[in-house]
Amino acid sequence: MKQSVVYIGIDVAKTHLDVAWAGTFRRWPNERSGHAALVRWIKQSATPVQLICEASGGYEQALLESLEKSELK
């Protein structure tokens, strides 16, 4: 049996992260507190999640590090 996966796109900007998932749009600051809030929101999913974000001039690096520490990749 093939397991389904939820794909979540993250639009990365210098000051914020925009995420649309499950019919809901959220914006968080692109800083540690926003990363933590995003991780908490994503961990609510009962289905495995795959996150997608664009390379954004380095503004994505801190987010990627936060996701890796939280075991979300």
C-alpha positions in Angstrom: 0.0 0.0 0.0 1.4 3.4 -1.0 1.4 6.0 1.7 0.3 9.5 0.8 2.4 12.6 1.3 1.4 16.2 1.9 3.5 18.7 0.0 3.8 22.1 1.6 5.4 25.0 -0.3 7.0 27.8 1.7 7.5 31.2 0.1 10.6 32.6 1.8 11.2 36.4 2.0 13.8 38.4 4.0 11.3 39.2 6.8 8.6 36.5 6.6 7.5 33.0 5.5 4.2 32.5 3.7 2.7 29.0 3.8 -0.6 27.7 2.4 -1.7 24.3 3.6 -5.0 22.5 4.1 -7.0 25.5 2.9 -5.3 27.8 5.4 -2.8 30.6 4.7 -0.3 31.6 7.4 2.5 34.1 7.6 5.3 33.9 10.2 8.4 36.1 10.7 11.5 34.6 9.1 13.3 34.3 12.5 13.6 31.6 15.2 10.1 32.3 16.7 8.4 32.0 13.3 10.3 28.9 12.4 9.2 27.3 15.7 5.6 28.2 15.1 5.8 26.8 11.6 7.2 23.5 12.9 4.5 23.2 15.5 1.8 23.8 12.8 3.3 21.2 10.5 3.7 18.6 13.2 -0.1 18.5 13.5 -0.3 16.6 10.2 -1.2 12.9 10.6 0.2 12.4 7.1 3.9 12.5 6.2 4.9 16.0 5.0 7.4 17.1 2.4 8.4 20.7 2.6 9.4 22.7 -0.5 11.0 26.1 -0.5 12.9 28.1 -3.0 16.5 29.3 -2.7 16.0 32.9 -1.8 19.4 34.6 -1.7 20.3 32.9 1.5 17.1 33.9 3.4 16.1 30.3 3.5 19.2 29.0 5.4 18.1 29.7 8.9 14.7 28.1 8.1 16.4 25.0 6.7 18.6 24.7 9.8 15.5 25.0 12.1 13.6 22.3 10.1 16.6 20.0 10.2 16.9 20.4 14.0 13.2 19.7 14.3 13.6 16.6 12.1 11.5 18.2 9.4 13.2 18.3 6.0 
